[in-house]
Amino acid sequence: MTGVFVTGTGTGIGKTLVAAWLVRSWAADYWKPVQSGTDEGWDSDVIRQQVPAARIFPPTHALKAPLSPDQAASREGRIIALEDFIRPQTTAPLVVEGAGGVLVPLNDRHLMADLIKQIGLPAVIVAPSGLGTINHSLLTVEALRTRSIAIAGIILNGPDAPENRRAIEHFSGVSVVAQMPPLPDLTLFDSLPALPWQPWKNRT
């Protein structure tokens, strides 16, 4: 199966819009295995709004509170187990979106990184382009490599910051494969060009 697991250096850094960009660029399917904060909205709704033709697989766990998955599940008297997750089968590329960063807990034993490894797709790291991104990006790369998880590339989100980009690539050895410009109005999403990069064809 071709596809990627979209993770990030934290929460609220643009993973869903990057996932939508990849879904549109590749005519891919979308799956968010764990959705927390459903009381405030669903990431799949963003995908559906931006890419109406996309095939969207339902989350394995949908949780109401806008908290880490383990805390949100605990509030509902639930426990998330790795065995719960079965990767959807599809002939299209699959874009999987994580919740938060790679070390967000799923339960008292497993982290999001454990789910990434189980799903078996290479990770795309989404990072903001501005101050602090070098440290957070390098820590995320290190956390994934420690667990022998393949990294397809890094996508920066925000204003162009060439020095940060160079530092991330130099110290991590991972390519920054794209940069998503600021989108103050989501109607501007349609103006983004398709991303020609396909990690299963172009190894970084």
C-alpha positions as YAML, in Angstrom:
chain: A
units: angstrom
residues:
- id: 1
  name: MET
  ca: [0.00, 0.00, 0.00]
- id: 2
  name: THR
  ca: [1.17, 3.51, -0.79]
- id: 3
  name: GLY
  ca: [0.63, 6.40, 1.57]
- id: 4
  name: VAL
  ca: [1.97, 8.27, 4.59]
- id: 5
  name: PHE
  ca: [1.22, 8.86, 8.24]
- id: 6
  name: VAL
  ca: [0.97, 12.60, 8.87]
- id: 7
  name: THR
  ca: [2.30, 13.49, 12.29]
- id: 8
  name: GLY
  ca: [3.61, 16.71, 13.75]
- id: 9
  name: THR
  ca: [5.80, 18.49, 16.22]
- id: 10
  name: GLY
  ca: [2.73, 19.22, 18.33]
- id: 11
  name: THR
  ca: [-0.94, 20.05, 18.16]
- id: 12
  name: GLY
  ca: [-2.50, 22.92, 16.27]
- id: 13
  name: ILE
  ca: [0.34, 23.18, 13.77]
- id: 14
  name: GLY
  ca: [-1.59, 22.44, 10.58]
- id: 15
  name: LYS
  ca: [-1.55, 18.66, 10.22]
- id: 16
  name: THR
  ca: [-5.12, 18.52, 8.92]
- id: 17
  name: LEU
  ca: [-4.61, 21.11, 6.20]
- id: 18
  name: VAL
  ca: [-1.39, 19.41, 5.12]
- id: 19
  name: ALA
  ca: [-3.25, 16.10, 5.09]
- id: 20
  name: ALA
  ca: [-5.93, 17.71, 2.92]
- id: 21
  name: TRP
  ca: [-3.22, 18.99, 0.58]
- id: 22
  name: LEU
  ca: [-1.79, 15.51, 0.22]
- id: 23
  name: VAL
  ca: [-5.24, 13.94, -0.23]
- id: 24
  name: ARG
  ca: [-6.06, 16.39, -3.01]
- id: 25
  name: SER
  ca: [-2.64, 16.14, -4.66]
- id: 26
  name: TRP
  ca: [-2.63, 12.34, -4.74]
- id: 27
  name: ALA
  ca: [-6.38, 11.64, -5.08]
- id: 28
  name: ALA
  ca: [-5.82, 9.76, -1.83]
- id: 29
  name: ASP
  ca: [-8.12, 8.33, 0.82]
- id: 30
  name: TYR
  ca: [-8.05, 9.74, 4.36]
- id: 31
  name: TRP
  ca: [-8.13, 8.12, 7.78]
- id: 32
  name: LYS
  ca: [-7.73, 9.63, 11.25]
- id: 33
  name: PRO
  ca: [-7.54, 6.63, 13.60]
- id: 34
  name: VAL
  ca: [-8.07, 8.67, 16.78]
- id: 35
  name: GLN
  ca: [-10.17, 11.82, 16.82]
- id: 36
  name: SER
  ca: [-10.40, 13.66, 20.11]
- id: 37
  name: GLY
  ca: [-12.28, 16.91, 20.66]
- id: 38
  name: THR
  ca: [-15.35, 15.96, 18.64]
- id: 39
  name: ASP
  ca: [-17.36, 18.41, 20.76]
- id: 40
  name: GLU
  ca: [-15.37, 21.14, 19.03]
- id: 41
  name: GLY
  ca: [-15.25, 19.66, 15.52]
- id: 42
  name: TRP
  ca: [-14.01, 16.81, 13.36]
- id: 43
  name: ASP
  ca: [-10.84, 16.91, 11.28]
- id: 44
  name: SER
  ca: [-12.58, 14.74, 8.70]
- id: 45
  name: ASP
  ca: [-15.04, 17.62, 8.17]
- id: 46
  name: VAL
  ca: [-12.10, 19.83, 7.15]
- id: 47
  name: ILE
  ca: [-10.98, 17.19, 4.66]
- id: 48
  name: ARG
  ca: [-14.52, 16.86, 3.30]
- id: 49
  name: GLN
  ca: [-14.85, 20.63, 2.94]
- id: 50
  name: GLN
  ca: [-11.52, 21.09, 1.18]
- id: 51
  name: VAL
  ca: [-11.55, 17.88, -0.87]
- id: 52
  name: PRO
  ca: [-15.22, 16.97, -1.41]
- id: 53
  name: ALA
  ca: [-14.40, 13.94, -3.58]
- id: 54
  name: ALA
  ca: [-12.16, 12.31, -0.97]
- id: 55
  name: ARG
  ca: [-12.99, 8.92, 0.46]
- id: 56
  name: ILE
  ca: [-12.87, 9.24, 4.26]
- id: 57
  name: PHE
  ca: [-12.64, 6.24, 6.55]
- id: 58
  name: PRO
  ca: [-14.24, 6.67, 9.99]
- id: 59
  name: PRO
  ca: [-12.01, 6.89, 13.07]
- id: 60
  name: THR
  ca: [-11.53, 3.83, 15.22]
- id: 61
  name: HIS
  ca: [-11.90, 6.01, 18.32]
- id: 62
  name: ALA
  ca: [-13.90, 9.25, 18.37]
- id: 63
  name: LEU
  ca: [-13.64, 11.06, 21.70]
- id: 64
  name: LYS
  ca: [-15.49, 14.14, 22.89]
- id: 65
  name: ALA
  ca: [-12.93, 16.02, 25.00]
- id: 66
  name: PRO
  ca: [-10.17, 18.11, 23.34]
- id: 67
  name: LEU
  ca: [-7.45, 16.30, 25.29]
- id: 68
  name: SER
  ca: [-4.74, 13.75, 24.63]
- id: 69
  name: PRO
  ca: [-6.31, 10.47, 23.50]
- id: 70
  name: ASP
  ca: [-5.63, 8.66, 26.77]
- id: 71
  name: GLN
  ca: [-7.21, 11.44, 28.86]
- id: 72
  name: ALA
  ca: [-10.17, 11.89, 26.52]
- id: 73
  name: ALA
  ca: [-10.82, 8.14, 26.55]
- id: 74
  name: SER
  ca: [-10.53, 7.97, 30.33]
- id: 75
  name: ARG
  ca: [-13.24, 10.63, 30.72]
- id: 76
  name: GLU
  ca: [-15.58, 8.34, 28.79]
- id: 77
  name: GLY
  ca: [-14.59, 5.22, 30.71]
- id: 78
  name: ARG
  ca: [-12.80, 3.81, 27.69]
- id: 79
  name: ILE
  ca: [-9.32, 2.39, 27.06]
- id: 80
  name: ILE
  ca: [-7.58, 2.64, 23.70]
- id: 81
  name: ALA
  ca: [-5.65, -0.49, 22.69]
- id: 82
  name: LEU
  ca: [-3.28, -0.87, 19.74]
- id: 83
  name: GLU
  ca: [-5.19, -4.01, 18.78]
- id: 84
  name: ASP
  ca: [-8.24, -1.84, 18.04]
- id: 85
  name: PHE
  ca: [-6.67, -0.36, 14.92]
- id: 86
  name: ILE
  ca: [-6.89, -2.06, 11.55]
- id: 87
  name: ARG
  ca: [-5.55, -0.11, 8.59]
- id: 88
  name: PRO
  ca: [-8.24, 0.36, 5.93]
- id: 89
  name: GLN
  ca: [-7.64, -1.52, 2.71]
- id: 90
  name: THR
  ca: [-7.73, 0.59, -0.44]
- id: 91
  name: THR
  ca: [-6.13, 0.68, -3.86]
- id: 92
  name: ALA
  ca: [-5.67, 4.47, -3.60]
- id: 93
  name: PRO
  ca: [-2.87, 6.12, -1.64]
- id: 94
  name: LEU
  ca: [-3.82, 6.43, 2.03]
- id: 95
  name: VAL
  ca: [-3.17, 9.56, 4.10]
- id: 96
  name: VAL
  ca: [-3.37, 8.78, 7.81]
- id: 97
  name: GLU
  ca: [-3.42, 11.67, 10.29]
- id: 98
  name: GLY
  ca: [-2.31, 11.30, 13.88]
- id: 99
  name: ALA
  ca: [-3.46, 13.22, 16.93]
- id: 100
  name: GLY
  ca: [-0.99, 15.67, 18.41]
- id: 101
  name: GLY
  ca: [2.69, 14.78, 18.28]
- id: 102
  name: VAL
  ca: [4.52, 11.47, 18.18]
- id: 103
  name: LEU
  ca: [4.82, 11.10, 21.97]
- id: 104
  name: VAL
  ca: [1.17, 11.77, 22.80]
- id: 105
  name: PRO
  ca: [-0.14, 8.89, 24.96]
- id: 106
  name: LEU
  ca: [-2.81, 6.53, 23.68]
- id: 107
  name: ASN
  ca: [-3.00, 4.65, 26.97]
- id: 108
  name: ASP
  ca: [-0.72, 4.01, 29.94]
- id: 109
  name: ARG
  ca: [1.66, 1.90, 27.81]
- id: 110
  name: HIS
  ca: [1.57, 3.16, 24.24]
- id: 111
  name: LEU
  ca: [2.25, 6.42, 22.46]
- id: 112
  name: MET
  ca: [1.20, 7.75, 19.06]
- id: 113
  name: ALA
  ca: [4.59, 6.59, 17.76]
- id: 114
  name: ASP
  ca: [3.60, 3.01, 18.57]
- id: 115
  name: LEU
  ca: [0.52, 3.41, 16.40]
- id: 116
  name: ILE
  ca: [2.58, 4.91, 13.57]
- id: 117
  name: LYS
  ca: [4.87, 1.89, 13.67]
- id: 118
  name: GLN
  ca: [1.94, -0.52, 13.74]
- id: 119
  name: ILE
  ca: [0.22, 1.16, 10.76]
- id: 120
  name: GLY
  ca: [3.44, 0.67, 8.81]
- id: 121
  name: LEU
  ca: [3.44, 3.78, 6.62]
- id: 122
  name: PRO
  ca: [6.34, 6.25, 6.51]
- id: 123
  name: ALA
  ca: [5.87, 9.41, 8.55]
- id: 124
  name: VAL
  ca: [5.52, 12.91, 7.20]
- id: 125
  name: ILE
  ca: [6.37, 15.44, 9.90]
- id: 126
  name: VAL
  ca: [4.43, 18.71, 9.84]
- id: 127
  name: ALA
  ca: [6.25, 21.53, 11.62]
- id: 128
  name: PRO
  ca: [5.64, 25.27, 11.90]
- id: 129
  name: SER
  ca: [8.25, 27.30, 10.06]
- id: 130
  name: GLY
  ca: [8.99, 29.86, 12.76]
- id: 131
  name: LEU
  ca: [10.87, 30.20, 16.03]
- id: 132
  name: GLY
  ca: [11.27, 26.95, 17.97]
- id: 133
  name: THR
  ca: [10.77, 24.66, 15.00]
- id: 134
  name: ILE
  ca: [14.39, 23.49, 14.79]
- id: 135
  name: ASN
  ca: [14.35, 22.00, 18.28]
- id: 136
  name: HIS
  ca: [10.87, 20.50, 17.97]
- id: 137
  name: SER
  ca: [11.54, 19.08, 14.52]
- id: 138
  name: LEU
  ca: [14.82, 17.47, 15.50]
- id: 139
  name: LEU
  ca: [13.25, 15.95, 18.63]
- id: 140
  name: THR
  ca: [10.44, 14.50, 16.53]
- id: 141
  name: VAL
  ca: [12.90, 13.02, 14.03]
- id: 142
  name: GLU
  ca: [14.91, 11.52, 16.89]
- id: 143
  name: ALA
  ca: [11.80, 10.01, 18.51]
- id: 144
  name: LEU
  ca: [10.79, 8.34, 15.25]
- id: 145
  name: ARG
  ca: [14.27, 7.05, 14.44]
- id: 146
  name: THR
  ca: [14.67, 5.62, 17.93]
- id: 147
  name: ARG
  ca: [11.66, 3.43, 17.11]
- id: 148
  name: SER
  ca: [12.91, 2.55, 13.60]
- id: 149
  name: ILE
  ca: [10.04, 4.40, 11.90]
- id: 150
  name: ALA
  ca: [10.74, 5.51, 8.35]
- id: 151
  name: ILE
  ca: [10.49, 9.25, 7.71]
- id: 152
  name: ALA
  ca: [9.34, 10.27, 4.24]
- id: 153
  name: GLY
  ca: [9.98, 13.98, 4.71]
- id: 154
  name: ILE
  ca: [9.13, 17.18, 6.54]
- id: 155
  name: ILE
  ca: [6.54, 19.76, 5.48]
- id: 156
  name: LEU
  ca: [6.85, 23.22, 6.97]
- id: 157
  name: ASN
  ca: [3.73, 25.29, 7.57]
- id: 158
  name: GLY
  ca: [3.93, 29.07, 7.63]
- id: 159
  name: PRO
  ca: [6.01, 31.94, 6.26]
- id: 160
  name: ASP
  ca: [9.22, 31.09, 4.45]
- id: 161
  name: ALA
  ca: [12.13, 30.68, 6.88]
- id: 162
  name: PRO
  ca: [15.10, 29.42, 4.85]
- id: 163
  name: GLU
  ca: [17.56, 29.40, 7.77]
- id: 164
  name: ASN
  ca: [15.28, 27.17, 9.84]
- id: 165
  name: ARG
  ca: [14.77, 24.90, 6.85]
- id: 166
  name: ARG
  ca: [18.51, 24.58, 6.27]
- id: 167
  name: ALA
  ca: [19.18, 23.84, 9.94]
- id: 168
  name: ILE
  ca: [16.49, 21.16, 10.11]
- id: 169
  name: GLU
  ca: [17.79, 19.42, 6.98]
- id: 170
  name: HIS
  ca: [21.42, 19.72, 8.06]
- id: 171
  name: PHE
  ca: [21.03, 18.28, 11.54]
- id: 172
  name: SER
  ca: [18.34, 15.70, 10.77]
- id: 173
  name: GLY
  ca: [19.36, 14.49, 7.34]
- id: 174
  name: VAL
  ca: [15.66, 14.58, 6.39]
- id: 175
  name: SER
  ca: [14.47, 16.63, 3.41]
- id: 176
  name: VAL
  ca: [11.98, 19.44, 3.80]
- id: 177
  name: VAL
  ca: [9.88, 18.36, 0.84]
- id: 178
  name: ALA
  ca: [7.38, 21.22, 0.79]
- id: 179
  name: GLN
  ca: [6.21, 24.35, 2.52]
- id: 180
  name: MET
  ca: [2.57, 25.30, 2.96]
- id: 181
  name: PRO
  ca: [2.18, 29.09, 2.92]
- id: 182
  name: PRO
  ca: [-0.02, 30.87, 5.46]
- id: 183
  name: LEU
  ca: [-3.72, 30.52, 4.66]
- id: 184
  name: PRO
  ca: [-5.53, 33.27, 6.58]
- id: 185
  name: ASP
  ca: [-8.70, 32.35, 4.70]
- id: 186
  name: LEU
  ca: [-9.41, 28.67, 4.01]
- id: 187
  name: THR
  ca: [-10.92, 29.63, 0.67]
- id: 188
  name: LEU
  ca: [-7.29, 30.16, -0.40]
- id: 189
  name: PHE
  ca: [-6.68, 26.41, -0.05]
- id: 190
  name: ASP
  ca: [-7.92, 25.88, -3.60]
- id: 191
  name: SER
  ca: [-5.10, 28.12, -4.87]
- id: 192
  name: LEU
  ca: [-2.41, 25.74, -3.60]
- id: 193
  name: PRO
  ca: [-0.75, 23.91, -6.47]
- id: 194
  name: ALA
  ca: [-0.79, 20.12, -6.40]
- id: 195
  name: LEU
  ca: [2.22, 18.66, -4.65]
- id: 196
  name: PRO
  ca: [4.13, 16.53, -7.18]
- id: 197
  name: TRP
  ca: [6.20, 14.81, -4.49]
- id: 198
  name: GLN
  ca: [5.25, 11.16, -3.99]
- id: 199
  name: PRO
  ca: [7.41, 9.52, -1.33]
- id: 200
  name: TRP
  ca: [6.82, 5.97, -2.59]
- id: 201
  name: LYS
  ca: [8.44, 7.08, -5.87]
- id: 202
  name: ASN
  ca: [10.86, 9.78, -4.66]
- id: 203
  name: ARG
  ca: [12.76, 8.60, -1.62]
- id: 204
  name: THR
  ca: [14.19, 11.35, 0.61]
...
